[in-house]
């Protein structure tokens, strides 16, 4: 059976000999690496402002609450999604035994996408004129004001166009594949772009903007209105918000892991069946857990309970992926000594297991009563989006860059440094905020008469440690980006065997 | 050629992947929305808001005056909701912390938010919850605090919103900063947060129960007097209102 299956999967003709140009992938990877530094630095500014609130005093567009959403949305829509899409365009043609359907469509999509991200960022920082240069108050031009939906409508339109272009191109590429079997990395990639497109359109519905226009320009009052209000708005917000983490960042990173982990250590995948179980349980369970962001909030009690139960069911897809990655690494652990992408992947796998268990337990009511509204959640989010998703992406980029540009990696030592900076940085970051978050939550819980400001002042040491961890994380981003940049721009070493016709002297010598 | 198995079809993959989302969307987002406490036009909501002054048509869906609605837009633009939640959880400690004097704050109710578009319920408290802040501080206290938070609350990490004031020249202490229209609107909105909150009191109407405002008049008066005396003071007064 096994042989038959392999015969079915194995290339029957010149599939492996296709020379992939990887142009689109290079564009997307390059722009994402620019974005990760830009939005990483914005995050660092926010972290420093927590301990130095006087920094950039009086500069409206660098106020903490404008920098923070720019960082949050930037790292997801400017870095995690584009890097995943970029590397999809590296591995989907290779897994399909064909070239990309079009190299031009993804490039145009990238232009739309990046314009969307920049417009969105500017709309959040909101430096435009207006009363006293404080920024515009037009809801079409400013933030939508809800977490993960913050980018304004113009930005949403640009990003959606980019997304549709990518969808079309990926589906056409897969449709003309020459290997019938769809490898699991492609499953996750298709799931990611499909789910991203679906939830993005639902989550960014401009209800407030339409109602505002009808009210201000057409004098329409009361019902019907086109937006969601109050608790209903929050419920839709978190259906979308958790999908961004669970069905955009997670399948993107897992798709990269399923392709690049076996590739980087040159070992077969542990279990195809397990990966399929993981994929379908991820899709079936993850959409249900959004309400765990509102435990004890003004939503129906049963909805909170459903979210908690499904949060625990999430152990199934997480265990499937983690067991699969560890099983794939079985017998190859000695490679940890020299294989930098493998280090990234293994650290990310462990952090995926940690962050998911943390998330499941966090959804329990007694735990949520203490840690909700504290920095514990911030540590959790960074463990997920940096420790898990970004670490997988870094490993994948370091593995793929030399192969895309067909040159040796610029510096193995620099890659090593970027790993340790990222690893130590995220560890410091998460530990300080986890301990600090529980501490502050317990203060709120046990001392209802303690003035709020005292619980803020007590958090200062933890925020110092967090800013330090954040600095290390930004440094690792800079090193990865610089390494890839130098890999791409350093002239290829002259390989006489392939470029020059072997002369008699060379053969003889 | 053999018929492709479902596992090998990208069409079925796409259909089933979309189905997983649609099923969850129906059960966790659409089905709960048919909840008569989340909407402005139900009997329950109308009854609840009978005591409050909500006939001004300032907001697209009513509920706020034009000034307060503008204040909501400033609140949205400045990202206040990233640091200040607007929901009291039904936990004893939270109701005490965000209460005023002898009145513990009533926990959040779905019906309070039916005019809020977008919602500002928030998920992080870098600063205190704001959903019961109305009446706790005077307008002057709010203006001073927005202009220089560290002066009013030593150790505060809130940004100073100097761009919401004109003549803001820190070098010249003789000049008093004047709050702009946006700032006035913002404070007008802040003073609605929980101001007309009603609570169910089972002792009313001879044991039959009924709604009454949660704030006792004397509590409101005391807290306003205290915050008024705290304006422009460099140090926090001993009896400063608790937050």
Interface residues (C-beta under 8 A of the other chain):
Chain A: X49 X50 X51 X53 X54 X57 X58 X60 X63 X64 X65 X66 X68 X69 X124 X126 X131 X132 X133 X134 X135 X136 X137 X139 X142 X143 X144 X145 X146 X147 X171 X174 X175 X180 X181 X182 X187 X190 X191 X194 X195 X198 X199 X202 X207 X208 X211 X212 X214 X215 X220 X221 X222 X223 X225 X227 X228 X229 X230 X231 X232 X233 X234 X235 X236 X237 X239 X243 X247 X276 X280 X283 X284 X287 X288 X290 X291 X293 X294 X296 X297 X298 X299 X300 X303 X306 X307 X369 X372 X373 X374 X377 X378 X444 X445 X446 X448 X449 X451 X452 X453 X454 X456 X457
Chain B: X4 X7 X8 X10 X13 X14 X16 X17 X18 X20 X21 X23 X24 X25 X27 X28 X29 X32 X33 X35 X37 X38 X39 X40 X41 X57 X59 X60 X61 X62 X70 X73 X74 X76 X77 X78 X79 X80 X81 X82 X83 X85 X87 X89 X90 X91 X92 X93 X94 X96 X97 X108 X109 X110 X112 X113 X114 X115 X116 X117 X118 X119 X120 X121 X122 X123 X124 X125 X126 X127 X128 X149 X150 X153 X154 X155 X156 X157 X158 X159 X160 X161 X162 X163 X164 X165 X166 X168 X180 X181 X182 X240 X242 X243
